[in-house]
Amino acid sequence: MLQRKFRLRQKSGFKSIFELGKNYSVKYVAIYVFYKGPNRFGFIASKKVGNSVQRNRAKRLMREVIRLHLTEIRKDIQIICIARARIKGVSYSEVESNMMNILKKANTLIKSE
């Protein structure tokens, strides 16, 4: 489970990232990135994704990708991950590769040489 200190929980936090952040999108996930502040992550799955079971699964998948790759993510960014409707029934490995591609495209990963 992603530690509580890394979670965005208040509406004001989400709102500021939506207004000031830059957005990126791929097949299963869209993200908003704000390049200031401590590491924080928010996860959203709308009713377009499906019923509550499917929405919670989508958020769990995205949370797990972030948790496992937390050491590779820069320390000065805030990210909101939004599940797209296509994420329904997709395996973890597909979501992981998709999210890592978008995080790389958004310049949020620590450069490894």
CORQUICOR-V83293 format. One record per pair of residues at least 24 apart in sequence whose C-alpha atoms are under 8 Angstrom apart, sorted by sequence separation. I is the first residue (numbers start at 1). J is the second residue. D is the distance in whole Angstrom. If there is no record, write none. Layout:
i=I j=J d=D
i=I j=J d=D
This chain:
i=59 j=83 d=7
i=58 j=83 d=6
i=14 j=42 d=7
i=58 j=87 d=7
i=58 j=88 d=7
i=65 j=95 d=8
i=61 j=92 d=6
i=65 j=96 d=6
i=77 j=108 d=7
i=8 j=40 d=6
i=6 j=39 d=6
i=7 j=40 d=5
i=8 j=41 d=5
i=9 j=42 d=7
i=62 j=95 d=7
i=6 j=40 d=5
i=7 j=41 d=5
i=8 j=42 d=5
i=49 j=83 d=7
i=54 j=88 d=7
i=61 j=95 d=7
i=62 j=96 d=8
i=65 j=99 d=8
i=74 j=108 d=6
i=5 j=40 d=7
i=6 j=41 d=6
i=7 j=42 d=6
i=39 j=74 d=8
i=49 j=84 d=6
i=50 j=85 d=8
i=54 j=89 d=8
i=73 j=108 d=6
i=74 j=109 d=6
i=39 j=75 d=5
i=44 j=80 d=7
i=48 j=84 d=8
i=49 j=85 d=4
i=73 j=109 d=4
i=74 j=110 d=5
i=38 j=75 d=6
i=39 j=76 d=6
i=40 j=77 d=7
i=41 j=78 d=6
i=42 j=79 d=6
i=43 j=80 d=6
i=44 j=81 d=6
i=45 j=82 d=6
i=46 j=83 d=7
i=48 j=85 d=6
i=49 j=86 d=7
i=62 j=99 d=8
i=72 j=109 d=6
i=73 j=110 d=6
i=38 j=76 d=5
i=39 j=77 d=5
i=40 j=78 d=5
i=41 j=79 d=5
i=42 j=80 d=4
i=43 j=81 d=5
i=44 j=82 d=5
i=45 j=83 d=5
i=49 j=87 d=7
i=50 j=88 d=7
i=72 j=110 d=5
i=37 j=76 d=5
i=38 j=77 d=6
i=39 j=78 d=5
i=40 j=79 d=6
i=41 j=80 d=6
i=42 j=81 d=6
i=43 j=82 d=6
i=44 j=83 d=6
i=45 j=84 d=7
i=49 j=88 d=6
i=36 j=76 d=5
i=37 j=77 d=6
i=38 j=78 d=7
i=41 j=81 d=7
i=43 j=83 d=8
i=35 j=76 d=6
i=36 j=77 d=5
i=37 j=78 d=7
i=35 j=77 d=4
i=36 j=78 d=7
i=34 j=77 d=6
i=35 j=78 d=6
i=33 j=77 d=7
i=34 j=78 d=5
i=33 j=78 d=6
i=34 j=79 d=6
i=33 j=79 d=5
i=32 j=79 d=6
i=33 j=80 d=7
i=31 j=79 d=7
i=32 j=80 d=5
i=31 j=80 d=5
i=32 j=81 d=7
i=31 j=81 d=5
i=30 j=81 d=6
i=31 j=82 d=6
i=29 j=81 d=7
i=30 j=82 d=5
i=29 j=82 d=6
i=30 j=83 d=7
i=29 j=83 d=5
i=30 j=84 d=7
i=28 j=83 d=6
i=29 j=84 d=5
i=28 j=84 d=5
i=27 j=84 d=8
i=28 j=85 d=7
i=28 j=86 d=6
i=29 j=87 d=8
i=27 j=86 d=7
i=28 j=87 d=5
i=2 j=63 d=7
i=17 j=78 d=7
i=1 j=63 d=8
i=2 j=64 d=7
i=17 j=79 d=8
i=1 j=64 d=7
i=17 j=80 d=8
i=2 j=66 d=8
i=2 j=67 d=5
i=1 j=67 d=7
i=14 j=80 d=7
i=28 j=95 d=7
i=29 j=98 d=7
i=28 j=98 d=7
i=29 j=99 d=7
i=27 j=98 d=7
i=31 j=102 d=8
i=26 j=98 d=7
i=33 j=106 d=8
i=26 j=102 d=7
i=25 j=102 d=7
i=24 j=102 d=7
i=24 j=106 d=7
